[in-house]
Amino acid sequence: MLAGLGGLGLAVAGLAGCTGTTAPSGSTAGSASTGGSDYEPVTLRVAFMPNLGSAGTLFAAIDQGYFDEVGITVEPAQFQGGPAEITAMQSGDIDIAQIGHGAHTLCISGDATVFAFDQLSQADAVVVDKSKVPTAADLKGKTVGVSTGTSSEIILGLVLRDAGLTESDINKVEMDVSGMTTALISGQIDAAATWSPNTVTIEEQLGDNYLVLGTNTDYSDEVAFPGSFVCLPSYAEENPEILARFGAAIAKGHDYRAAHIDEVAKLLATELDLPEDTLLQSTGEGDWQGAVDCQGDTDTILGYYQAQQQVFLDAGTVTEEVPVENYVDTAVMDEANKIYEEIK
């Protein structure tokens, strides 16, 4: 759903594999010709998912004209997941994608290159109906909805560990997130390993019986779930200057997002035809200020990706350790920071 994109003057490509609708023909986003930029104009097709963590920085940077400043026109395209975005890049339909935690396995395997850090997720939670599951230990024998390969599944494993349980102690049911939400509210399952904004909907429906057993924040000293902007390795090799310009605009977007997260939520509600109340209640789903604080600090950023890879290794999703420098392009990050310092 991309209704209302004309309000930002966005051009949304009608891309194969895309799940969104397109904006009226002739609309533009981040037009280099109107921004007075000295950079060579370029148009980039950028994939995002319809939530604050994935779309917030991108749309803030478009709305505030930060891409104009570096000569970039953005054509946003909505997807429902990172793997589909990377598939679209491989087929030539997308240049850049914003991905969440789970899709980083494809970066580790060499299918995509991280060139800009976006934020650490705080969106995941294991939630229950506390009339059925008053404590984490009471998960034993209960039915838990899970979407395999997601960061919320990792949080579930940590919650079980701390309660002295293992996955064999629960009835783990594979579900998509929308089905999980409905199932928990209706009582078909007892717990859900889910994420914002679905947690907002569940809390609204369960009321006083809503209980959170664990979140990303509870385990921030053990695990990291970065979101990132990525491209194909071949694109990174051929276009480092373009990616640095894009990263600089994103860095300015981080500044705006951290200072104006409610405004960004309202912007996305309008541009993506999403419920404003739900987005406003989801403003804590990412460490927005953390992204500002680590701007230009590639050692810290590499540490996030190392911690993330360890999560995959521990879960068996990745079977062999890969140097993070193999798939995280710090050279582009460093150049992006130089441009950011010039335009901020």
N, C-alpha and C positions, 0 to 999 in steps of 0.2 A: 504494500500500500504506500504509494507516494503521492497521495492527494495533497494539494496545497504547495507543491514544490515551486510553483510559479512565484510564491511569496519571497523566496530566496533568489529567484532567477536561476534555478538550477536546470541543468540539462542532464537527463537521465537516459542512459543508453538502453535501447531495447536489445538486451543481450541474451544469447542462448543460455539456458540454465538459470536465468534470473527468476526470482519469485515475485518481484514487484511489478507495478505498472509503470508506465512511462509518463514523463511530463509533456506538456504541449510542445510540439516541434517549434524550434526557433529559440527556446529559452537557453540561457547560458549560466555557467557558474564560474566564479573566480576569474572573470575575463581579463586576460593580460592587457588587452587593448584599452580597457577602461581604468586600469590601476596605475598607469604611468610608470610601469616597471621598465627597467633597463635590461632585463633578462630576455633571452630568446623565448618567445611564447611557445608553450607546449600544452597539449590537452591530455589529461590522464583519466582513464576509466578506473574508478575506485569502488571496490566492493565493501559493504558494511552490513551489519545485522541490526535489527530494529530495537536497540536498547541503549541505555546511557553509556555503558562501558564501551560499546563498539562504535556508536555513531556520534557520541558527544563531542569529541575533539574535532572530528572531521567537519561536522556541521557548524560548530562554533567558528572554526577557521574560515569556512566559506562565508558565513553570515557577517563576520567582522572584517572581511576583505583581506585576510592575511595571505591567501594564495595570490591575490592580485599583486601584492608587493613583490612576489618572486616570479611573476610571469606565468602562472599556472592556471589553466582552466580545468576544473574538476567536473567530471560526469559521474555522479554517484549511482550505484546500482545495489539494490537490496537483495540480500540472500538470507537464508535461515541457518547457515552453519559454515564454519571455516573450511572444512574439506571440500564443500561444493564451490566455495570461492576459489580455492587453489586449482580445482579441476577446470574452472572457467579461465583461469590464467593460463593453464597448460593448453587450452584450446584456442587461446588468442583473443578471448572476449573481454578480458580484464587485464589491466596493467599492475594494479596494486590492490591489496586486500588488507582489511583489519581483521585479525583473527583472535580468538580467545585461547584459553589454555590448551584444550584438547588437540587442536590442529597443529600445535607445535611439534608433535611427533613427525609430521611431514617435513618440517624444517630440519629436524635431526637426521632424517633419512635422506636429505639432500634435494627434496622437491621444491623447497622455497628458501629464501634468504630473509632474515630479519634485518631491517635497516633502520627502524625507529621503534623505540620502546613507547608504549602508550600509558599503561598503568598496571598496578597490581590489583587483582580482583578481590573484592570483599563481598561478593554477591552470593556466595554459596552457603547453604545451610541444611542441616538435617533437622526437619521439623516434624512434630507429632501432634496428635490429639491427646492431650495429657489426661483425659478421662480414661484412656486406654493404656497410655504409656507415660506414667508419671515421672520416670527416671530413665536414664540410658540403659541401666541394667535390665529394665523391664522390656527392652527390645527383644529379649530372648523368646523365640517362638513366634514372633510377630512378623507380619507381612510388610515389607519395605519396598517402595517403588524407587527404582534406580535407572538412570540412563548411562549405560556403560561407556567408559572412556572420558567422562566429564570430571571436572575438578570436584564437583559435589560428591561423586563416588569416592574420591580420595578422602574427603572430610568424613564420610560415613565410616570408612575403614579406621580412621583415627578415633572417632567416637566409640566404635565397638572396642577397639584396643583398650581405651581408657576405662571402659566398663568391664573389662575382663572377658570380653566376648570375641568371637570371630564370625566371619560370614557364614560359617556352617551352623551358627546358632540362630540365624534368622531365615525367613522365607523371602529371598531376594527375587523381585519381579521386575523384569525389563519393561520399561514404559517410556514413551516420549513425555516431555515435560507438561504439555497441556493435559494429557490423559492422567498423569500423576496428580495434578492439581485437583481435577474433578474426582478422582478416585479417593483421595484423602478426605476431601470435603464430604463426600457421600458415604464414607465409612467402609469402602471396599478394601482399602489398605490402612495400615496403622501408622505408618511413617513414610516420609518422602525425603530423598536426597535431591534437593532442588536448588533453585537460585532465584534471585530478584529479576523481574517484578512478580514472579509467581508467588513468592513468599508473602507479598503484600495481599494478594487475592486470598490466599489461604488464611492469613491472620484475620482479614475482614470477615470471612465466613465462619471461622471457628470461634472467634471472640475470645472469651476467657479460657477456653480449652486449648488455645494455641500455645505451644511450647517449643522453643529452640534448644536443641541438645548440643549443637556445635556449629561454628562458623569458621571461615578463613582466618578471622582475627584471633580466634582462640588458639590457632596453631601456626601463627605467623612466624614463630621462632623455629619451626620445623619445615615448612613448605612455602613455596612461592608460586603464584599463578599469574604470570605476566600476560597482558594483552599486547599485541604488536602490529605494526604495519610491515607487510612482507611483499616480496615480488619473486619472480623466477630468478634463479641464479644467473641465467644468461642476461636477463634484463639488468641486474645489478652490475654485471661486468661491463655492459655496454653504455649504461646511463648513470654513472655515479653522481654527476653534477646535478642532474634532474632530481635524483632521489635526495640529495643534500638540500636542495631548495624546498622540496616537499617536506622534509623533516624539520626545516626551520619554521615553516608555516605551522606545522603541527606543534612545535614547541611553544609558539605564541598562543596556539589554541589551548595548550595545557594551562598557561597563565590565566587565560580568560575563564576556562572551565572551573579552575580551582576557586576563583574569586566570585564567579557568577553561576554556580551550579543550578540554582533554581531557574534562572533565566534560560540556561541550556535545556533543562527539562521541559520548560514551556515551549521552547523553540522546536524540540523534537516532537512534542505532542501535536503541534500545528503542522509541521512539515511532513510527518509520517502518519498522521491521522491515528495517533495513539491516545489513550486516556490520560489526561493531564494529571489527575489526582494520583494515579498509579505511578507515573514517572516522578512526581514530586516526593512520593513516599519511598522512591528507590534511589534517592540522591546519595545514600551512603554505600552504594554497591562497589565503589572503587576508591582507592587511595589517591585522590586527585592531587592533594598537596605534595604527596610523595613524588609524583611525576615531575613537579616543578623543582623540588629540592634536589633531585638527582640529575637535572639537566646538565649535560657536559661531563658527568662523572661516569665514564665508561667502565671503570673498575666495579663500581656498585652495580651497574646495569648487567655486566657480565656475571656478577654474583647471583643476580636474580635468575638468569637463565641456567646457571649451573645448578642452583637449588631446584629449579623446575625439572631439569633433566633427571635429577636424583629421584624426584617423585615418580617419573615414568619408569626409571630403572627398578625402584622398589616395588612398583606395581606389576612389573613384567611386561609393560607396554613397549618399552625399549629394552632390548636384550644386551646391547653393547654400548659402552660409554663412547661418546664422540666429543672431541674438543669443541667447546661452544664457539670458539673463533672460526670454526669451519662453516658455521651457518649464521653467525651474528656479525654483521658488517660494521665494525667499529670505525673504520676509515670514513665511511659515509656519515656516521654519527658525529665524528669529530668535525667534518666539513660543515655539516648542518648546524652545529653549535656556533661555528664562526659566522655563518650567515645570520643566525638568530641574534647574535650579539650586535650585528650591524643594524638589524631592522626592529629590534624590540623597543 
